[in-house]
């Protein structure tokens, strides 16, 4: 997998996990404050889409993961 694919898989997983933990009807509900984490991930995705820069992708490339298109 390339770095941009890993970023999207991790972001999607974080969003789904935080929704599971933050929505009161969920069987694994913990606290509605988890929805703030969902918003944080969404803001970071928006920022990276507008600026074409993502911190996680930069870190992954330093670990030797290829970029890709």
For each residue, the residues with C-beta under 8 A, 3 or more apart:
1: 5 6 9 65
2: 5 6 65 66 67 68
3: 6 7 57 60 61 65 66 67 68
4: 7 8 57 67 68
5: 1 2 8 9 68
6: 1 2 3 9 10 60 65
7: 3 4 10 11 48 54 56 57 60
8: 4 5 11 12
9: 1 5 6 12 13
10: 6 7 13 14 56
11: 7 8 14 15 41 44 45
12: 8 9 15 16
13: 9 10 16 17
14: 10 11 17 18 37 38 41
15: 11 12 18 19 38 41 42
16: 12 13 19 20
17: 13 14 20 21
18: 14 15 21 22 34 35 37 38 41
19: 15 16 22 23 26 34 35 38
20: 16 17 23 26 28 29
21: 17 18 26 28 29 30 31 34
22: 18 19 26 29 30 31 32 33 34 35 37 38
23: 19 20 26 29 35
24: 29 32
25: 29
26: 19 20 21 22 23 29
27:
28: 20 21
29: 20 21 22 23 24 25 26
30: 21 22 34
31: 21 22 34
32: 22 24 35
33: 22 36 37
34: 18 19 21 22 30 31 37 38
35: 18 19 22 23 32 38 39
36: 33 39 40
37: 14 18 22 33 34 40 41
38: 14 15 18 19 22 34 35 41 42
39: 35 36 42 43
40: 36 37 43 44
41: 11 14 15 18 37 38 44 45
42: 15 38 39 45 46
43: 39 40 46 47
44: 11 40 41 47 48 54
45: 11 41 42 48 49
46: 42 43 49 50
47: 43 44 50 51
48: 7 44 45 51 52 53 54 57
49: 45 46 52
50: 46 47
51: 47 48
52: 48 49
53: 48 58
54: 7 44 48 57 58
55: 58 59
56: 7 10 59 60
57: 3 4 7 48 54 60 61 67
58: 53 54 55 61 62
59: 55 56 62 63
60: 3 6 7 56 57 63 65
61: 3 57 58 64 65 66 67
62: 58 59
63: 59 60
64: 61
65: 1 2 3 6 60 61
66: 2 3 61
67: 2 3 4 57 61
68: 2 3 4 5
69:
